[in-house]
Amino acid sequence: MTEKEKYAVEWNESAQYFYDNNSYTQLTAHIKHFKRVLEIGCGTGQSTLSLLKAGHSVVAIDQNPHCIKIAKKLVSDAGFDIKVSLKDLAPRTVVFLEKDITDSGFLEMICESLSIDIVVCWNIGSYWDKQKDADVIPKMLEYGLTADQIQQNMESSYAELVIWTACKIAKGLHCAVHIVDRGTHPINRFNDPYYMCLKKEFNYKRIRYANIKSTTLSNSGRLLITEGQINQETELPIFFISILLK
């Protein structure tokens, strides 16, 4: 089994756990007024399915073909229509794109093709192999992270790059962005380690924080790493940290 396949299997278990516990339903409630969604990192589709059920039209992007294969089956089995072309996107339909948003030219392609109300970037993670390392480490260094920061926590460093890129895409599309991360502590404007910087950098007028209590699988599904430590508990209490910039 390749690292891409392993990630898809593990994340599918974690994401299904979130779906069954209505975590994604709670997240969609925070963006209910935004109809056309660009979902960055759709994974195995449980979040996409929740968005469709809430009435959104979705352009769902993931670079892992094994994740997209699972996501397409999940959405199709639930009775939702998968469109092939972006121009055919309609309410409660989805277009899946196998793309890497950190690649050069992606922003221009999306901005030319889409009218979007909000970019969502929920629970970013990734597989790791030599090819992936060779691709993303130079991008993370160019973004401004140090080699030590990357080495200490590759997953967190990559998530930071993707979140920043999601904000850049949202500004290019002149729309809001909704970031969701998992953590063991709530975040607000008094202890915000990062998101207020994004608000200022991308000139958003408002930032809205929400912390949703939940649980996650850790020693099954995709392992959860917090503060550089792998959590080995079967179920771990967490917060879904919701950041809405508009």
N, C-alpha and C positions, 0 to 999 in steps of 0.2 A: 504494500500500500504506500503510495506517495504521500508526501507531507500535505499536498493539496487535498487529497482524498481523506486523509486522517482528520484534517481540520474540519472538513464538511461533515463528517460523521459526528465528531465531538460537538461542534457548534449546533448541529441539528438537535442533539439531545438537550443542550442548555437552552436553546431558543424555544423548543417545544415546552420545556418546563416554565419559562416565562409566559408563553402563550396560554398554557393551561391555568396559570395562576392570575390571568387577566392583567399582567404587567403592561403588555402592549396596548391593551384597551385603555388603560389609564393614561398612557403617553399620548395616544391619539386625541384624547380629550383636551390636551393643551394646544392643539393646532386645528381645532374643528372648523375654524373660519377660513382656513386656507385650502382651496379645493384641488389645485394642481401641484403635486408633490414630486420633487426630485429626491429620491432616496439613495444616499451614498452608503454603500456597504449593506446590501439587502440580506446578505447571508443566505440562509436556507429558506427564507420567505415567510416566516411566521409574522414578522413585523409588517411585511408587504400585505399579507392577508388581512391583518388588522386594519391597515389603512384603507384597503378596498371595502371592507365591511362597514367602515365608518363613512363611506361615500366618496372618498377621494379618487382621483385618477392619479396614477403613479408611473413615473419612469424610474425603474429599479436598476441600480448599477452595482455590479460586483466583478472583481477580477478573477474569481475562482470559478471555473466552469462546472465543477462538481457541486458547488453551492447553488449555482443557477439552475442546474438540472433538477435538484431536489425542490427548489422554490417553484419552478414551473409546474411540476407535478402537483405540489400542494395547492397552488392557486387554481389550477385547472380542475382538480378533484373537488374543490369547493364551489365550482360552477362559475368562476369569473373568466372573462374573456381576455386572452393574451393577444395583443396586437403586435404586428411585425414592424410597422413603420411609425415613427413619431407623429407624423401628420394624421394618423388614424386614432390617436389617443382620445378617448371619450370618458365621461364619468363612469367610475367603477370598472375601468379597464386598466391594463398595465402593459408597458413595454419593458422588456428585460434587455439590458446592454451589458455585454462582457467587456468591461473597460477598466483601466487604471486611471483614476482621476489625477494622479500625480504626474502622468505623462505629459510632455509638451504638446500643445495643440488641443488638448481636451477642452479647455475653457472656451476657446474660440468655436469649436465644433458645437458645444452645447448652447452657447449664446446665440449662434446663428440659427439653431434648429428649434428652440423651445420658447414658449411663454410659460413661466413657472411662478407660482405664488409663494412657495417656501422650499428651501433645501433642508432635509433632515439628515442627521448624521448620528446614528444611535449605536452605542456599544461597539465601537470599532475594535477589531482584532484582525489577526492574519496568521497564515501558515508561515513557516520559515524553512528555507533551504538555501543552498549556495547561490542559486540563480536569483532568488529574492533578495538575499543580502547584497549581492553585487549591484542590484538595481536600486534599492532604496537607501543604502548607507550614503552614497554620494549625494542623494537628494536631501537627506536629513542634515548632512554637513553644510550643504549650500543654504538650506533654510536657516541655519545658525546654531544648531546643536553641536556640542563638542563630542569628540570621540569618547571621552570618559562618560558623558551622559548617556550616549547610545549604548555603550558597553554595559553600563549598570542596569539599564532597563530598556531593552530593544522594543518591547511591546508598547510601553508608555511613550517612547520617543516616536515610534511610528504613528501612534494614535494622535500625538500632538501635530505632526506634519499633516495628517489627513484632515483633522479638524480645522487647521489653519487654511488648508486648500479649499475645504468646504465653504468657509467664510468668503474666500476670494471668489469662488464660483457664484455664491449668492449675491455678492456685490455686483459682479458682472451681469447677473440676471435682474438686478434691481429688486431683490426680494428679501424676505426674512430668512433666518436660519435657526434651526432648532437642534441643539446639541444635547445628547444624553450620554452620560457615562455612569459606570458603576463604582461605588465607593463605600467605605465603612463608616464615613462621617458625613453629615449634611454640610452643604456649602451655601453661604449667603454672601451678601455684599461686604460683610465684615471680615470674612476669612477666605474670600475668593482668591485662589492662587494664580489665576490665569485668564478667566473669561472676561473680566473687566478690561484687560489689556486688548483683547480682541475687539471689544466694543469701541475702544478708543482708536485702535489701528484702522478699523474698517468704517469708522464714523457712523455707527448706529446710534440712534437717538435714545433707545430704551433697552434695558436688560431686565428680564423677569426670571427669578429663581424659583424652583420648586424642588422639594425633596420627597420622594415617594418611598415609603418603607416597603421592602420586599425581601425575598430570600433568593439565593442562587445555589445551583449545584457547583461543587468545586472538585471533589476527587472523582466524580464522574462527569461526563460532558466535558466542556472545555475548562481547563484549570483557571481559576481566578487568581490573578497576581495583584496584590495591593501593597503599596509602599515597598516594592521590591521583593516581597515574600510570597511564595506559593502557599495558598490556603488548602489544607488537606481535609477539612471537614466535609461531611457528606452534604449538608445544607448549611449555608452561612447567611446570617442576616445582613442585608445591605441596604443602601439607598440608591434608587435611580435618581441621579442628579440631572435635573432638567434646566437647561439654559436657553431662553428664547431671546434672540436679538432681532430687533425690528426698528 
